[in-house]
């Protein structure tokens, strides 16, 4: 099992539009093979910094989702709202 941490920085004024787009992302990811859980969070000291933490059965399941047409289409909508590219960190238990 792995966890994936995604960090995004939203452009000022696009918070509501971003939130709507991200809700769709999680709803779509739930149907992806190997997806176990996910949550979105906002940095309490920087409301434009958002984090998504998801749990996947395997790194292969994550890679399948991360390169899927569904995620590509979602990111096509989200990317223009970001002030910098998203940062993805894949975490494994030690």
Rosetta silent file (secondary structure, phi, psi, omega in degrees, C-alpha in Angstrom):
SEQUENCE: XXXXXXXXXXXXXXXXXXXXXXXXXXXXXXXXXXXXXXXXXXXXXXXXXXXXXXXXXXXXXXXXXXXXXXXXXXXXXXXXXXXXXXXXXXXXXX
SCORE:     score description
SCORE:     0.000 S_00000001
   1 L     0.000  141.108  177.988    0.000    0.000    0.000 S_00000001
   2 E  -129.391  165.386  171.653    1.201    3.516   -0.804 S_00000001
   3 E  -124.179  147.859  179.262    0.080    7.058   -0.189 S_00000001
   4 E  -123.891  124.582  177.899    0.338    9.906   -2.658 S_00000001
   5 E  -105.615  122.471  177.957    0.672   13.501   -1.524 S_00000001
   6 E  -115.149  124.757  178.765   -0.217   16.139   -4.105 S_00000001
   7 E  -111.382  129.900  178.910    0.591   19.772   -3.359 S_00000001
   8 E  -132.509  146.430  175.585   -0.959   22.544   -5.404 S_00000001
   9 E  -117.681  117.884 -174.858   -0.790   26.328   -5.209 S_00000001
  10 E   -91.168  146.419  173.665   -3.910   28.042   -6.529 S_00000001
  11 L   -69.923  141.863 -179.318   -4.013   31.474   -8.098 S_00000001
  12 L   -56.483  134.355  177.756   -5.698   34.056   -5.886 S_00000001
  13 L    93.376   -7.750 -177.783   -9.421   34.391   -6.546 S_00000001
  14 L  -107.200   14.323 -175.199   -9.880   30.910   -8.046 S_00000001
  15 H   -57.737  -47.797 -177.122  -10.467   29.012   -4.799 S_00000001
  16 H   -66.009  -41.529  179.040  -14.164   28.238   -5.377 S_00000001
  17 H   -65.567  -40.976  178.027  -13.652   27.128   -8.973 S_00000001
  18 H   -61.578  -47.063 -178.864  -10.710   24.975   -7.895 S_00000001
  19 H   -57.482  -42.144  178.645  -12.725   23.330   -5.103 S_00000001
  20 H   -62.959  -43.203  179.891  -15.456   22.372   -7.538 S_00000001
  21 H   -65.838  -39.739 -178.674  -12.937   20.848   -9.954 S_00000001
  22 H   -68.592  -37.038  176.805  -11.166   18.905   -7.201 S_00000001
  23 H   -57.610  -40.973  177.295  -14.402   17.399   -5.919 S_00000001
  24 H   -63.887  -35.798  179.026  -14.877   15.937   -9.370 S_00000001
  25 H   -62.579  -49.564 -179.098  -11.335   14.560   -9.289 S_00000001
  26 H   -63.829  -39.087  178.603  -11.880   12.640   -6.071 S_00000001
  27 H   -63.162  -37.643  178.493  -15.230   11.318   -7.273 S_00000001
  28 H   -72.877  -40.426 -178.803  -13.581   10.038  -10.460 S_00000001
  29 H   -64.358  -32.177  179.947  -10.565    8.590   -8.618 S_00000001
  30 H   -55.284  -33.717 -178.924  -12.842    6.585   -6.304 S_00000001
  31 L   -81.938   -9.482 -177.671  -13.782    4.435   -9.294 S_00000001
  32 L   -71.958  136.870  176.817  -10.134    3.833  -10.278 S_00000001
  33 L   -57.620  131.343  177.826   -8.824    0.315   -9.626 S_00000001
  34 L    90.607   -8.431  177.744   -6.648    0.278   -6.505 S_00000001
  35 E   -73.637  129.566 -178.376   -7.918    3.550   -5.026 S_00000001
  36 E  -111.074  -39.755 -178.210   -8.548    3.059   -1.298 S_00000001
  37 E  -166.679  161.034  177.368   -9.117    6.517    0.209 S_00000001
  38 E  -162.474  152.298  176.493   -8.489   10.200   -0.309 S_00000001
  39 E  -150.601  149.555  177.986   -8.862   13.564    1.333 S_00000001
  40 E  -113.448  141.003 -178.063   -8.240   17.187    0.407 S_00000001
  41 E  -135.978  157.220  177.525   -6.888   19.758    2.830 S_00000001
  42 E  -116.736  135.684  176.421   -6.133   23.480    2.913 S_00000001
  43 E   -64.935  122.777 -176.543   -3.031   24.913    4.590 S_00000001
  44 L   -67.247  -21.022  179.232   -4.338   26.883    7.595 S_00000001
  45 L  -100.704   -7.182  178.496   -1.606   29.510    7.176 S_00000001
  46 E  -147.683   93.479 -175.190   -1.864   29.758    3.368 S_00000001
  47 E   -65.016   -8.858  177.526   -5.383   29.260    1.910 S_00000001
  48 E   -92.723   -4.696  177.720   -3.956   29.101   -1.614 S_00000001
  49 E  -100.284  121.471 -178.122   -1.892   25.990   -0.791 S_00000001
  50 E  -121.001  145.437  179.511   -3.886   22.771   -1.120 S_00000001
  51 E  -127.671  138.955  173.411   -2.909   19.202   -0.352 S_00000001
  52 E  -123.238  128.417  178.114   -4.501   15.965   -1.435 S_00000001
  53 E  -118.337  120.770  179.270   -3.543   12.731    0.298 S_00000001
  54 E  -124.360  155.184  179.163   -4.682    9.502   -1.296 S_00000001
  55 E  -117.112  132.031 -177.410   -4.133    5.858   -0.469 S_00000001
  56 E  -126.878  149.301  179.926   -3.572    3.285   -3.213 S_00000001
  57 L   -62.661  -38.187 -178.514   -3.264   -0.489   -3.166 S_00000001
  58 L  -152.428  163.549  176.760   -0.011   -0.333   -5.167 S_00000001
  59 H   -65.485  -31.840  177.975    2.311    2.037   -6.954 S_00000001
  60 H   -65.020  -40.875  176.558    1.177    0.457  -10.237 S_00000001
  61 H   -60.666  -42.919  177.688   -2.448    1.370   -9.450 S_00000001
  62 H   -61.780  -47.271 -179.165   -1.346    4.961   -8.799 S_00000001
  63 H   -61.164  -39.611  177.616    0.663    5.088  -12.023 S_00000001
  64 H   -60.086  -45.240  178.980   -2.287    3.716  -13.984 S_00000001
  65 H   -67.346  -45.061 -174.250   -4.515    6.459  -12.557 S_00000001
  66 H   -65.184  -23.585  179.023   -1.920    9.222  -12.863 S_00000001
  67 L  -105.943    9.832 -176.884   -1.469    8.474  -16.593 S_00000001
  68 L   -76.235  157.933  176.318   -5.130    7.792  -17.317 S_00000001
  69 H   -62.143  -37.562 -179.384   -7.229    9.750  -19.773 S_00000001
  70 H   -60.520  -48.777 -178.917   -9.615   10.645  -16.932 S_00000001
  71 H   -68.744  -37.186  177.932   -6.914   12.320  -14.831 S_00000001
  72 H   -59.062  -43.779  178.999   -5.395   13.990  -17.894 S_00000001
  73 H   -65.458  -39.773  178.885   -8.773   15.572  -18.702 S_00000001
  74 H   -64.960  -44.767 -179.080   -9.222   16.716  -15.092 S_00000001
  75 H   -66.724  -26.582  175.757   -5.736   18.239  -14.973 S_00000001
  76 H   -60.718  -33.082  178.145   -6.471   20.064  -18.223 S_00000001
  77 H   -82.336  -36.894 -174.288   -9.116   21.975  -16.215 S_00000001
  78 H   -80.045  -40.932 -174.928   -7.070   22.367  -13.004 S_00000001
  79 H   -49.656  -43.305 -179.392   -3.644   23.331  -14.415 S_00000001
  80 H   -64.785  -15.057  179.830   -4.687   26.840  -15.555 S_00000001
  81 H   -89.094   -6.653 -174.768   -5.752   27.597  -11.955 S_00000001
  82 E   -94.837  141.660  178.066   -2.333   26.806  -10.504 S_00000001
  83 L   -85.458  -11.719  175.472    0.385   29.369   -9.883 S_00000001
  84 L  -156.094  161.155 -179.125    3.036   26.630  -10.188 S_00000001
  85 L   -61.200  147.572  177.877    3.094   22.989  -11.301 S_00000001
  86 L   -65.369  150.439  178.198    1.639   20.462   -8.886 S_00000001
  87 E  -112.548  125.568 -178.584    4.137   18.523   -6.780 S_00000001
  88 E  -115.028  129.142  177.122    3.522   14.789   -6.366 S_00000001
  89 E  -124.378  123.291  176.735    5.220   12.691   -3.690 S_00000001
  90 E   -95.482  125.575 -175.555    4.708    8.927   -3.535 S_00000001
  91 E  -113.681  136.054  177.134    5.124    7.626    0.013 S_00000001
  92 E  -120.936  149.805  176.070    5.808    4.057    1.087 S_00000001
  93 L   -70.526  145.088  176.671    5.762    2.533    4.575 S_00000001
  94 L  -113.456    0.000    0.000    9.146    1.694    6.074 S_00000001
